[in-house]
Amino acid sequence: MKTTSDIPEKELEEVIRHTCARTKRDAIVTAISDFNRRKRLEELAEQLGTFDHVISREELLQLREIG
């Protein structure tokens, strides 16, 4: 999707530097993808606190030995 946006040049240069992108478009797409990934991880982390019981590593290993 094409769009026109007024992005501050200083911020865009910093994104390009951090992403090592070759083009402004690549930098913006990378930044948006990273932002979305972080938000999905935040949502997942919020759900982790809602489980009644989370199996420990030791319990998992014991179950694997039995099966």
Predicted model as a PDB file, atoms N, CA, C, CB and O in Angstrom, pLDDT in the B-factor column:
MODEL        1                                                                  
ATOM      1  N   MET A   1       0.843  -1.162   0.000  1.00 88.00           N  
ATOM      2  CA  MET A   1       0.000   0.000   0.000  1.00 88.00           C  
ATOM      3  C   MET A   1       0.898   1.237   0.000  1.00 88.00           C  
ATOM      4  CB  MET A   1      -0.964  -0.009   1.216  1.00 88.00           C  
ATOM      5  O   MET A   1       1.819   1.357   0.808  1.00 88.00           O  
ATOM      6  N   LYS A   2       0.614   2.126  -0.900  1.00 90.00           N  
ATOM      7  CA  LYS A   2       1.377   3.359  -0.955  1.00 90.00           C  
ATOM      8  C   LYS A   2       0.721   4.397  -0.064  1.00 90.00           C  
ATOM      9  CB  LYS A   2       1.490   3.873  -2.401  1.00 90.00           C  
ATOM     10  O   LYS A   2      -0.504   4.498   0.012  1.00 90.00           O  
ATOM     11  N   THR A   3       1.564   5.163   0.605  1.00 91.00           N  
ATOM     12  CA  THR A   3       1.066   6.234   1.461  1.00 91.00           C  
ATOM     13  C   THR A   3       2.112   7.338   1.525  1.00 91.00           C  
ATOM     14  CB  THR A   3       0.728   5.704   2.887  1.00 91.00           C  
ATOM     15  O   THR A   3       3.303   7.097   1.324  1.00 91.00           O  
ATOM     16  N   THR A   4       1.660   8.528   1.802  1.00 93.00           N  
ATOM     17  CA  THR A   4       2.574   9.655   1.969  1.00 93.00           C  
ATOM     18  C   THR A   4       2.579  10.021   3.436  1.00 93.00           C  
ATOM     19  CB  THR A   4       2.163  10.878   1.078  1.00 93.00           C  
ATOM     20  O   THR A   4       1.529  10.157   4.063  1.00 93.00           O  
ATOM     21  N   SER A   5       3.777  10.179   3.974  1.00 92.00           N  
ATOM     22  CA  SER A   5       3.905  10.466   5.391  1.00 92.00           C  
ATOM     23  C   SER A   5       5.037  11.447   5.608  1.00 92.00           C  
ATOM     24  CB  SER A   5       4.138   9.179   6.194  1.00 92.00           C  
ATOM     25  O   SER A   5       6.048  11.405   4.906  1.00 92.00           O  
ATOM     26  N   ASP A   6       4.873  12.320   6.569  1.00 96.00           N  
ATOM     27  CA  ASP A   6       5.920  13.275   6.912  1.00 96.00           C  
ATOM     28  C   ASP A   6       6.672  12.743   8.124  1.00 96.00           C  
ATOM     29  CB  ASP A   6       5.327  14.695   7.195  1.00 96.00           C  
ATOM     30  O   ASP A   6       6.264  12.951   9.266  1.00 96.00           O  
ATOM     31  N   ILE A   7       7.771  12.055   7.858  1.00 95.00           N  
ATOM     32  CA  ILE A   7       8.579  11.443   8.918  1.00 95.00           C  
ATOM     33  C   ILE A   7       9.768  12.353   9.176  1.00 95.00           C  
ATOM     34  CB  ILE A   7       9.048   9.992   8.529  1.00 95.00           C  
ATOM     35  O   ILE A   7      10.467  12.735   8.238  1.00 95.00           O  
ATOM     36  N   PRO A   8      10.010  12.709  10.443  1.00 97.00           N  
ATOM     37  CA  PRO A   8      11.163  13.549  10.746  1.00 97.00           C  
ATOM     38  C   PRO A   8      12.458  12.910  10.236  1.00 97.00           C  
ATOM     39  CB  PRO A   8      11.256  13.801  12.258  1.00 97.00           C  
ATOM     40  O   PRO A   8      12.727  11.738  10.496  1.00 97.00           O  
ATOM     41  N   GLU A   9      13.243  13.688   9.516  1.00 96.00           N  
ATOM     42  CA  GLU A   9      14.458  13.174   8.870  1.00 96.00           C  
ATOM     43  C   GLU A   9      15.424  12.552   9.878  1.00 96.00           C  
ATOM     44  CB  GLU A   9      15.162  14.296   8.108  1.00 96.00           C  
ATOM     45  O   GLU A   9      16.015  11.507   9.606  1.00 96.00           O  
ATOM     46  N   LYS A  10      15.586  13.186  11.034  1.00 97.00           N  
ATOM     47  CA  LYS A  10      16.504  12.667  12.053  1.00 97.00           C  
ATOM     48  C   LYS A  10      16.078  11.277  12.520  1.00 97.00           C  
ATOM     49  CB  LYS A  10      16.572  13.628  13.252  1.00 97.00           C  
ATOM     50  O   LYS A  10      16.911  10.385  12.680  1.00 97.00           O  
ATOM     51  N   GLU A  11      14.771  11.101  12.738  1.00 96.00           N  
ATOM     52  CA  GLU A  11      14.257   9.800  13.180  1.00 96.00           C  
ATOM     53  C   GLU A  11      14.440   8.743  12.093  1.00 96.00           C  
ATOM     54  CB  GLU A  11      12.771   9.909  13.564  1.00 96.00           C  
ATOM     55  O   GLU A  11      14.823   7.610  12.383  1.00 96.00           O  
ATOM     56  N   LEU A  12      14.169   9.111  10.857  1.00 96.00           N  
ATOM     57  CA  LEU A  12      14.315   8.180   9.748  1.00 96.00           C  
ATOM     58  C   LEU A  12      15.776   7.764   9.570  1.00 96.00           C  
ATOM     59  CB  LEU A  12      13.778   8.804   8.458  1.00 96.00           C  
ATOM     60  O   LEU A  12      16.061   6.590   9.334  1.00 96.00           O  
ATOM     61  N   GLU A  13      16.688   8.709   9.679  1.00 97.00           N  
ATOM     62  CA  GLU A  13      18.124   8.384   9.564  1.00 97.00           C  
ATOM     63  C   GLU A  13      18.542   7.407  10.664  1.00 97.00           C  
ATOM     64  CB  GLU A  13      18.988   9.676   9.644  1.00 97.00           C  
ATOM     65  O   GLU A  13      19.344   6.502  10.431  1.00 97.00           O  
ATOM     66  N   GLU A  14      17.993   7.598  11.855  1.00 97.00           N  
ATOM     67  CA  GLU A  14      18.335   6.703  12.961  1.00 97.00           C  
ATOM     68  C   GLU A  14      17.793   5.294  12.713  1.00 97.00           C  
ATOM     69  CB  GLU A  14      17.784   7.256  14.287  1.00 97.00           C  
ATOM     70  O   GLU A  14      18.471   4.307  12.999  1.00 97.00           O  
ATOM     71  N   VAL A  15      16.579   5.202  12.184  1.00 96.00           N  
ATOM     72  CA  VAL A  15      16.001   3.902  11.864  1.00 96.00           C  
ATOM     73  C   VAL A  15      16.840   3.213  10.790  1.00 96.00           C  
ATOM     74  CB  VAL A  15      14.534   4.055  11.395  1.00 96.00           C  
ATOM     75  O   VAL A  15      17.106   2.014  10.882  1.00 96.00           O  
ATOM     76  N   ILE A  16      17.250   3.959   9.787  1.00 96.00           N  
ATOM     77  CA  ILE A  16      18.082   3.385   8.720  1.00 96.00           C  
ATOM     78  C   ILE A  16      19.389   2.856   9.307  1.00 96.00           C  
ATOM     79  CB  ILE A  16      18.374   4.443   7.616  1.00 96.00           C  
ATOM     80  O   ILE A  16      19.851   1.773   8.947  1.00 96.00           O  
ATOM     81  N   ARG A  17      19.974   3.629  10.212  1.00 96.00           N  
ATOM     82  CA  ARG A  17      21.240   3.213  10.826  1.00 96.00           C  
ATOM     83  C   ARG A  17      21.049   1.954  11.674  1.00 96.00           C  
ATOM     84  CB  ARG A  17      21.817   4.352  11.691  1.00 96.00           C  
ATOM     85  O   ARG A  17      21.860   1.031  11.599  1.00 96.00           O  
ATOM     86  N   HIS A  18      19.995   1.911  12.471  1.00 95.00           N  
ATOM     87  CA  HIS A  18      19.772   0.762  13.359  1.00 95.00           C  
ATOM     88  C   HIS A  18      19.382  -0.502  12.601  1.00 95.00           C  
ATOM     89  CB  HIS A  18      18.695   1.092  14.368  1.00 95.00           C  
ATOM     90  O   HIS A  18      19.728  -1.607  13.019  1.00 95.00           O  
ATOM     91  N   THR A  19      18.672  -0.348  11.500  1.00 94.00           N  
ATOM     92  CA  THR A  19      18.222  -1.523  10.751  1.00 94.00           C  
ATOM     93  C   THR A  19      19.207  -1.945   9.669  1.00 94.00           C  
ATOM     94  CB  THR A  19      16.878  -1.249  10.126  1.00 94.00           C  
ATOM     95  O   THR A  19      19.066  -3.015   9.077  1.00 94.00           O  
ATOM     96  N   CYS A  20      20.208  -1.101   9.410  1.00 95.00           N  
ATOM     97  CA  CYS A  20      21.169  -1.349   8.325  1.00 95.00           C  
ATOM     98  C   CYS A  20      20.442  -1.516   6.987  1.00 95.00           C  
ATOM     99  CB  CYS A  20      22.020  -2.608   8.632  1.00 95.00           C  
ATOM    100  O   CYS A  20      20.864  -2.288   6.126  1.00 95.00           O  
ATOM    101  N   ALA A  21      19.351  -0.783   6.837  1.00 96.00           N  
ATOM    102  CA  ALA A  21      18.550  -0.874   5.622  1.00 96.00           C  
ATOM    103  C   ALA A  21      19.235  -0.132   4.473  1.00 96.00           C  
ATOM    104  CB  ALA A  21      17.139  -0.305   5.863  1.00 96.00           C  
ATOM    105  O   ALA A  21      19.981   0.826   4.674  1.00 96.00           O  
ATOM    106  N   ARG A  22      18.954  -0.606   3.283  1.00 96.00           N  
ATOM    107  CA  ARG A  22      19.530   0.028   2.087  1.00 96.00           C  
ATOM    108  C   ARG A  22      18.644   1.160   1.578  1.00 96.00           C  
ATOM    109  CB  ARG A  22      19.735  -1.013   0.975  1.00 96.00           C  
ATOM    110  O   ARG A  22      19.122   2.082   0.918  1.00 96.00           O  
ATOM    111  N   THR A  23      17.350   1.085   1.888  1.00 96.00           N  
ATOM    112  CA  THR A  23      16.425   2.110   1.423  1.00 96.00           C  
ATOM    113  C   THR A  23      15.560   2.585   2.592  1.00 96.00           C  
ATOM    114  CB  THR A  23      15.541   1.572   0.265  1.00 96.00           C  
ATOM    115  O   THR A  23      15.464   1.923   3.625  1.00 96.00           O  
ATOM    116  N   LYS A  24      14.937   3.740   2.401  1.00 96.00           N  
ATOM    117  CA  LYS A  24      14.028   4.257   3.419  1.00 96.00           C  
ATOM    118  C   LYS A  24      12.861   3.303   3.605  1.00 96.00           C  
ATOM    119  CB  LYS A  24      13.522   5.659   3.039  1.00 96.00           C  
ATOM    120  O   LYS A  24      12.422   3.065   4.730  1.00 96.00           O  
ATOM    121  N   ARG A  25      12.358   2.757   2.503  1.00 96.00           N  
ATOM    122  CA  ARG A  25      11.234   1.825   2.567  1.00 96.00           C  
ATOM    123  C   ARG A  25      11.596   0.600   3.396  1.00 96.00           C  
ATOM    124  CB  ARG A  25      10.804   1.402   1.157  1.00 96.00           C  
ATOM    125  O   ARG A  25      10.823   0.178   4.256  1.00 96.00           O  
ATOM    126  N   ASP A  26      12.766   0.030   3.140  1.00 97.00           N  
ATOM    127  CA  ASP A  26      13.199  -1.150   3.903  1.00 97.00           C  
ATOM    128  C   ASP A  26      13.303  -0.827   5.399  1.00 97.00           C  
ATOM    129  CB  ASP A  26      14.560  -1.663   3.375  1.00 97.00           C  
ATOM    130  O   ASP A  26      12.928  -1.640   6.244  1.00 97.00           O  
ATOM    131  N   ALA A  27      13.807   0.343   5.708  1.00 97.00           N  
ATOM    132  CA  ALA A  27      13.940   0.743   7.112  1.00 97.00           C  
ATOM    133  C   ALA A  27      12.577   0.854   7.772  1.00 97.00           C  
ATOM    134  CB  ALA A  27      14.690   2.075   7.228  1.00 97.00           C  
ATOM    135  O   ALA A  27      12.391   0.396   8.899  1.00 97.00           O  
ATOM    136  N   ILE A  28      11.632   1.457   7.082  1.00 96.00           N  
ATOM    137  CA  ILE A  28      10.299   1.639   7.642  1.00 96.00           C  
ATOM    138  C   ILE A  28       9.582   0.303   7.797  1.00 96.00           C  
ATOM    139  CB  ILE A  28       9.476   2.578   6.762  1.00 96.00           C  
ATOM    140  O   ILE A  28       8.948   0.056   8.823  1.00 96.00           O  
ATOM    141  N   VAL A  29       9.677  -0.553   6.795  1.00 96.00           N  
ATOM    142  CA  VAL A  29       9.038  -1.873   6.868  1.00 96.00           C  
ATOM    143  C   VAL A  29       9.640  -2.686   8.015  1.00 96.00           C  
ATOM    144  CB  VAL A  29       9.197  -2.635   5.524  1.00 96.00           C  
ATOM    145  O   VAL A  29       8.916  -3.353   8.754  1.00 96.00           O  
ATOM    146  N   THR A  30      10.953  -2.630   8.159  1.00 97.00           N  
ATOM    147  CA  THR A  30      11.616  -3.350   9.244  1.00 97.00           C  
ATOM    148  C   THR A  30      11.169  -2.822  10.600  1.00 97.00           C  
ATOM    149  CB  THR A  30      13.136  -3.238   9.111  1.00 97.00           C  
ATOM    150  O   THR A  30      10.896  -3.599  11.515  1.00 97.00           O  
ATOM    151  N   ALA A  31      11.096  -1.509  10.728  1.00 96.00           N  
ATOM    152  CA  ALA A  31      10.671  -0.906  11.996  1.00 96.00           C  
ATOM    153  C   ALA A  31       9.230  -1.276  12.331  1.00 96.00           C  
ATOM    154  CB  ALA A  31      10.818   0.619  11.937  1.00 96.00           C  
ATOM    155  O   ALA A  31       8.921  -1.583  13.482  1.00 96.00           O  
ATOM    156  N   ILE A  32       8.354  -1.250  11.345  1.00 96.00           N  
ATOM    157  CA  ILE A  32       6.962  -1.610  11.576  1.00 96.00           C  
ATOM    158  C   ILE A  32       6.843  -3.080  11.957  1.00 96.00           C  
ATOM    159  CB  ILE A  32       6.118  -1.313  10.334  1.00 96.00           C  
ATOM    160  O   ILE A  32       6.104  -3.424  12.880  1.00 96.00           O  
ATOM    161  N   SER A  33       7.561  -3.947  11.257  1.00 97.00           N  
ATOM    162  CA  SER A  33       7.525  -5.382  11.563  1.00 97.00           C  
ATOM    163  C   SER A  33       8.027  -5.649  12.976  1.00 97.00           C  
ATOM    164  CB  SER A  33       8.368  -6.172  10.548  1.00 97.00           C  
ATOM    165  O   SER A  33       7.444  -6.452  13.706  1.00 97.00           O  
ATOM    166  N   ASP A  34       9.105  -4.977  13.361  1.00 97.00           N  
ATOM    167  CA  ASP A  34       9.658  -5.157  14.695  1.00 97.00           C  
ATOM    168  C   ASP A  34       8.680  -4.656  15.755  1.00 97.00           C  
ATOM    169  CB  ASP A  34      11.002  -4.429  14.822  1.00 97.00           C  
ATOM    170  O   ASP A  34       8.504  -5.295  16.792  1.00 97.00           O  
ATOM    171  N   PHE A  35       8.051  -3.528  15.499  1.00 97.00           N  
ATOM    172  CA  PHE A  35       7.067  -2.991  16.430  1.00 97.00           C  
ATOM    173  C   PHE A  35       5.922  -3.991  16.630  1.00 97.00           C  
ATOM    174  CB  PHE A  35       6.523  -1.639  15.920  1.00 97.00           C  
ATOM    175  O   PHE A  35       5.527  -4.272  17.761  1.00 97.00           O  
ATOM    176  N   ASN A  36       5.398  -4.518  15.532  1.00 97.00           N  
ATOM    177  CA  ASN A  36       4.300  -5.478  15.607  1.00 97.00           C  
ATOM    178  C   ASN A  36       4.706  -6.750  16.342  1.00 97.00           C  
ATOM    179  CB  ASN A  36       3.812  -5.824  14.211  1.00 97.00           C  
ATOM    180  O   ASN A  36       3.927  -7.292  17.125  1.00 97.00           O  
ATOM    181  N   ARG A  37       5.927  -7.229  16.089  1.00 97.00           N  
ATOM    182  CA  ARG A  37       6.419  -8.425  16.780  1.00 97.00           C  
ATOM    183  C   ARG A  37       6.498  -8.182  18.285  1.00 97.00           C  
ATOM    184  CB  ARG A  37       7.802  -8.836  16.234  1.00 97.00           C  
ATOM    185  O   ARG A  37       6.118  -9.042  19.079  1.00 97.00           O  
ATOM    186  N   ARG A  38       6.991  -7.015  18.670  1.00 96.00           N  
ATOM    187  CA  ARG A  38       7.094  -6.694  20.098  1.00 96.00           C  
ATOM    188  C   ARG A  38       5.719  -6.618  20.759  1.00 96.00           C  
ATOM    189  CB  ARG A  38       7.834  -5.370  20.290  1.00 96.00           C  
ATOM    190  O   ARG A  38       5.545  -7.061  21.895  1.00 96.00           O  
ATOM    191  N   LYS A  39       4.755  -6.061  20.051  1.00 96.00           N  
ATOM    192  CA  LYS A  39       3.402  -5.970  20.605  1.00 96.00           C  
ATOM    193  C   LYS A  39       2.792  -7.362  20.768  1.00 96.00           C  
ATOM    194  CB  LYS A  39       2.506  -5.096  19.703  1.00 96.00           C  
ATOM    195  O   LYS A  39       2.111  -7.631  21.758  1.00 96.00           O  
ATOM    196  N   ARG A  40       3.037  -8.255  19.788  1.00 95.00           N  
ATOM    197  CA  ARG A  40       2.526  -9.623  19.915  1.00 95.00           C  
ATOM    198  C   ARG A  40       3.165 -10.320  21.110  1.00 95.00           C  
ATOM    199  CB  ARG A  40       2.792 -10.425  18.624  1.00 95.00           C  
ATOM    200  O   ARG A  40       2.492 -11.059  21.829  1.00 95.00           O  
ATOM    201  N   LEU A  41       4.463 -10.091  21.329  1.00 93.00           N  
ATOM    202  CA  LEU A  41       5.144 -10.689  22.479  1.00 93.00           C  
ATOM    203  C   LEU A  41       4.598 -10.138  23.793  1.00 93.00           C  
ATOM    204  CB  LEU A  41       6.654 -10.439  22.394  1.00 93.00           C  
ATOM    205  O   LEU A  41       4.456 -10.881  24.765  1.00 93.00           O  
ATOM    206  N   GLU A  42       4.291  -8.841  23.830  1.00 91.00           N  
ATOM    207  CA  GLU A  42       3.687  -8.255  25.026  1.00 91.00           C  
ATOM    208  C   GLU A  42       2.347  -8.910  25.330  1.00 91.00           C  
ATOM    209  CB  GLU A  42       3.508  -6.740  24.852  1.00 91.00           C  
ATOM    210  O   GLU A  42       2.052  -9.227  26.483  1.00 91.00           O  
ATOM    211  N   GLU A  43       1.539  -9.112  24.299  1.00 90.00           N  
ATOM    212  CA  GLU A  43       0.238  -9.757  24.489  1.00 90.00           C  
ATOM    213  C   GLU A  43       0.406 -11.184  25.001  1.00 90.00           C  
ATOM    214  CB  GLU A  43      -0.558  -9.760  23.174  1.00 90.00           C  
ATOM    215  O   GLU A  43      -0.337 -11.629  25.875  1.00 90.00           O  
ATOM    216  N   LEU A  44       1.383 -11.891  24.455  1.00 88.00           N  
ATOM    217  CA  LEU A  44       1.649 -13.258  24.903  1.00 88.00           C  
ATOM    218  C   LEU A  44       2.110 -13.261  26.354  1.00 88.00           C  
ATOM    219  CB  LEU A  44       2.706 -13.928  24.007  1.00 88.00           C  
ATOM    220  O   LEU A  44       1.677 -14.102  27.142  1.00 88.00           O  
ATOM    221  N   ALA A  45       2.980 -12.331  26.709  1.00 85.00           N  
ATOM    222  CA  ALA A  45       3.476 -12.258  28.081  1.00 85.00           C  
ATOM    223  C   ALA A  45       2.341 -11.977  29.062  1.00 85.00           C  
ATOM    224  CB  ALA A  45       4.554 -11.177  28.201  1.00 85.00           C  
ATOM    225  O   ALA A  45       2.340 -12.496  30.178  1.00 85.00           O  
ATOM    226  N   GLU A  46       1.377 -11.158  28.648  1.00 85.00           N  
ATOM    227  CA  GLU A  46       0.227 -10.886  29.515  1.00 85.00           C  
ATOM    228  C   GLU A  46      -0.581 -12.157  29.739  1.00 85.00           C  
ATOM    229  CB  GLU A  46      -0.666  -9.786  28.905  1.00 85.00           C  
ATOM    230  O   GLU A  46      -1.105 -12.361  30.835  1.00 85.00           O  
ATOM    231  N   GLN A  47      -0.694 -13.005  28.742  1.00 81.00           N  
ATOM    232  CA  GLN A  47      -1.461 -14.243  28.867  1.00 81.00           C  
ATOM    233  C   GLN A  47      -0.760 -15.261  29.750  1.00 81.00           C  
ATOM    234  CB  GLN A  47      -1.713 -14.842  27.500  1.00 81.00           C  
ATOM    235  O   GLN A  47      -1.418 -16.102  30.362  1.00 81.00           O  
ATOM    236  N   LEU A  48       0.556 -15.201  29.827  1.00 76.00           N  
ATOM    237  CA  LEU A  48       1.291 -16.187  30.626  1.00 76.00           C  
ATOM    238  C   LEU A  48       0.884 -16.143  32.085  1.00 76.00           C  
ATOM    239  CB  LEU A  48       2.788 -15.956  30.505  1.00 76.00           C  
ATOM    240  O   LEU A  48       0.922 -17.165  32.770  1.00 76.00           O  
ATOM    241  N   GLY A  49       0.496 -14.980  32.567  1.00 71.00           N  
ATOM    242  CA  GLY A  49       0.088 -14.857  33.956  1.00 71.00           C  
ATOM    243  C   GLY A  49      -1.298 -15.408  34.223  1.00 71.00           C  
ATOM    244  O   GLY A  49      -1.726 -15.444  35.376  1.00 71.00           O  
ATOM    245  N   THR A  50      -2.013 -15.837  33.196  1.00 72.00           N  
ATOM    246  CA  THR A  50      -3.390 -16.282  33.382  1.00 72.00           C  
ATOM    247  C   THR A  50      -3.524 -17.797  33.496  1.00 72.00           C  
ATOM    248  CB  THR A  50      -4.235 -15.793  32.244  1.00 72.00           C  
ATOM    249  O   THR A  50      -4.621 -18.292  33.753  1.00 72.00           O  
ATOM    250  N   PHE A  51      -2.452 -18.536  33.315  1.00 70.00           N  
ATOM    251  CA  PHE A  51      -2.529 -19.993  33.407  1.00 70.00           C  
ATOM    252  C   PHE A  51      -2.527 -20.428  34.871  1.00 70.00           C  
ATOM    253  CB  PHE A  51      -1.356 -20.653  32.647  1.00 70.00           C  
ATOM    254  O   PHE A  51      -1.830 -19.849  35.704  1.00 70.00           O  
ATOM    255  N   ASP A  52      -3.321 -21.458  35.168  1.00 74.00           N  
ATOM    256  CA  ASP A  52      -3.358 -21.978  36.525  1.00 74.00           C  
ATOM    257  C   ASP A  52      -2.061 -22.710  36.868  1.00 74.00           C  
ATOM    258  CB  ASP A  52      -4.556 -22.911  36.701  1.00 74.00           C  
ATOM    259  O   ASP A  52      -1.552 -22.610  37.984  1.00 74.00           O  
ATOM    260  N   HIS A  53      -1.543 -23.441  35.897  1.00 77.00           N  
ATOM    261  CA  HIS A  53      -0.331 -24.206  36.160  1.00 77.00           C  
ATOM    262  C   HIS A  53       0.539 -24.240  34.908  1.00 77.00           C  
ATOM    263  CB  HIS A  53      -0.677 -25.639  36.621  1.00 77.00           C  
ATOM    264  O   HIS A  53       0.106 -24.675  33.841  1.00 77.00           O  
ATOM    265  N   VAL A  54       1.747 -23.782  35.061  1.00 78.00           N  
ATOM    266  CA  VAL A  54       2.710 -23.852  33.969  1.00 78.00           C  
ATOM    267  C   VAL A  54       3.701 -24.941  34.340  1.00 78.00           C  
ATOM    268  CB  VAL A  54       3.429 -22.464  33.720  1.00 78.00           C  
ATOM    269  O   VAL A  54       4.276 -24.930  35.429  1.00 78.00           O  
ATOM    270  N   ILE A  55       3.893 -25.868  33.436  1.00 84.00           N  
ATOM    271  CA  ILE A  55       4.755 -27.013  33.708  1.00 84.00           C  
ATOM    272  C   ILE A  55       6.218 -26.565  33.757  1.00 84.00           C  
ATOM    273  CB  ILE A  55       4.557 -28.114  32.633  1.00 84.00           C  
ATOM    274  O   ILE A  55       6.666 -25.758  32.942  1.00 84.00           O  
ATOM    275  N   SER A  56       6.934 -27.098  34.716  1.00 88.00           N  
ATOM    276  CA  SER A  56       8.353 -26.765  34.842  1.00 88.00           C  
ATOM    277  C   SER A  56       9.175 -27.644  33.898  1.00 88.00           C  
ATOM    278  CB  SER A  56       8.833 -26.942  36.310  1.00 88.00           C  
ATOM    279  O   SER A  56       8.676 -28.632  33.358  1.00 88.00           O  
ATOM    280  N   ARG A  57      10.404 -27.279  33.714  1.00 90.00           N  
ATOM    281  CA  ARG A  57      11.307 -28.055  32.850  1.00 90.00           C  
ATOM    282  C   ARG A  57      11.470 -29.476  33.396  1.00 90.00           C  
ATOM    283  CB  ARG A  57      12.693 -27.359  32.739  1.00 90.00           C  
ATOM    284  O   ARG A  57      11.472 -30.451  32.644  1.00 90.00           O  
ATOM    285  N   GLU A  58      11.605 -29.567  34.703  1.00 91.00           N  
ATOM    286  CA  GLU A  58      11.781 -30.874  35.326  1.00 91.00           C  
ATOM    287  C   GLU A  58      10.555 -31.761  35.120  1.00 91.00           C  
ATOM    288  CB  GLU A  58      12.065 -30.713  36.816  1.00 91.00           C  
ATOM    289  O   GLU A  58      10.686 -32.950  34.830  1.00 91.00           O  
ATOM    290  N   GLU A  59       9.366 -31.181  35.270  1.00 90.00           N  
ATOM    291  CA  GLU A  59       8.141 -31.948  35.056  1.00 90.00           C  
ATOM    292  C   GLU A  59       8.031 -32.415  33.608  1.00 90.00           C  
ATOM    293  CB  GLU A  59       6.917 -31.113  35.433  1.00 90.00           C  
ATOM    294  O   GLU A  59       7.599 -33.537  33.344  1.00 90.00           O  
ATOM    295  N   LEU A  60       8.415 -31.564  32.686  1.00 90.00           N  
ATOM    296  CA  LEU A  60       8.384 -31.924  31.273  1.00 90.00           C  
ATOM    297  C   LEU A  60       9.331 -33.091  30.999  1.00 90.00           C  
ATOM    298  CB  LEU A  60       8.757 -30.712  30.399  1.00 90.00           C  
ATOM    299  O   LEU A  60       8.973 -34.026  30.283  1.00 90.00           O  
ATOM    300  N   LEU A  61      10.525 -33.039  31.560  1.00 92.00           N  
ATOM    301  CA  LEU A  61      11.500 -34.120  31.353  1.00 92.00           C  
ATOM    302  C   LEU A  61      10.980 -35.434  31.939  1.00 92.00           C  
ATOM    303  CB  LEU A  61      12.864 -33.752  31.994  1.00 92.00           C  
ATOM    304  O   LEU A  61      11.165 -36.498  31.348  1.00 92.00           O  
ATOM    305  N   GLN A  62      10.331 -35.357  33.097  1.00 91.00           N  
ATOM    306  CA  GLN A  62       9.765 -36.574  33.699  1.00 91.00           C  
ATOM    307  C   GLN A  62       8.669 -37.166  32.807  1.00 91.00           C  
ATOM    308  CB  GLN A  62       9.195 -36.267  35.104  1.00 91.00           C  
ATOM    309  O   GLN A  62       8.602 -38.380  32.615  1.00 91.00           O  
ATOM    310  N   LEU A  63       7.819 -36.300  32.270  1.00 90.00           N  
ATOM    311  CA  LEU A  63       6.769 -36.790  31.384  1.00 90.00           C  
ATOM    312  C   LEU A  63       7.348 -37.434  30.127  1.00 90.00           C  
ATOM    313  CB  LEU A  63       5.832 -35.651  31.000  1.00 90.00           C  
ATOM    314  O   LEU A  63       6.808 -38.425  29.634  1.00 90.00           O  
ATOM    315  N   ARG A  64       8.412 -36.894  29.620  1.00 92.00           N  
ATOM    316  CA  ARG A  64       9.048 -37.453  28.421  1.00 92.00           C  
ATOM    317  C   ARG A  64       9.650 -38.821  28.712  1.00 92.00           C  
ATOM    318  CB  ARG A  64      10.134 -36.502  27.893  1.00 92.00           C  
ATOM    319  O   ARG A  64       9.629 -39.695  27.846  1.00 92.00           O  
ATOM    320  N   GLU A  65      10.192 -39.028  29.922  1.00 89.00           N  
ATOM    321  CA  GLU A  65      10.780 -40.310  30.279  1.00 89.00           C  
ATOM    322  C   GLU A  65       9.704 -41.387  30.389  1.00 89.00           C  
ATOM    323  CB  GLU A  65      11.553 -40.196  31.595  1.00 89.00           C  
ATOM    324  O   GLU A  65       9.939 -42.537  30.017  1.00 89.00           O  
ATOM    325  N   ILE A  66       8.539 -41.026  30.891  1.00 81.00           N  
ATOM    326  CA  ILE A  66       7.443 -41.981  31.066  1.00 81.00           C  
ATOM    327  C   ILE A  66       6.892 -42.406  29.718  1.00 81.00           C  
ATOM    328  CB  ILE A  66       6.324 -41.375  31.929  1.00 81.00           C  
ATOM    329  O   ILE A  66       6.617 -43.585  29.491  1.00 81.00           O  
ATOM    330  N   GLY A  67       6.729 -41.409  28.798  1.00 61.00           N  
ATOM    331  CA  GLY A  67       6.108 -41.684  27.488  1.00 61.00           C  
ATOM    332  C   GLY A  67       7.061 -42.291  26.560  1.00 61.00           C  
ATOM    333  O   GLY A  67       6.708 -42.586  25.418  1.00 61.00           O  
TER     334      GLY A  67                                                      
ENDMDL                                                                          
END                                                                             
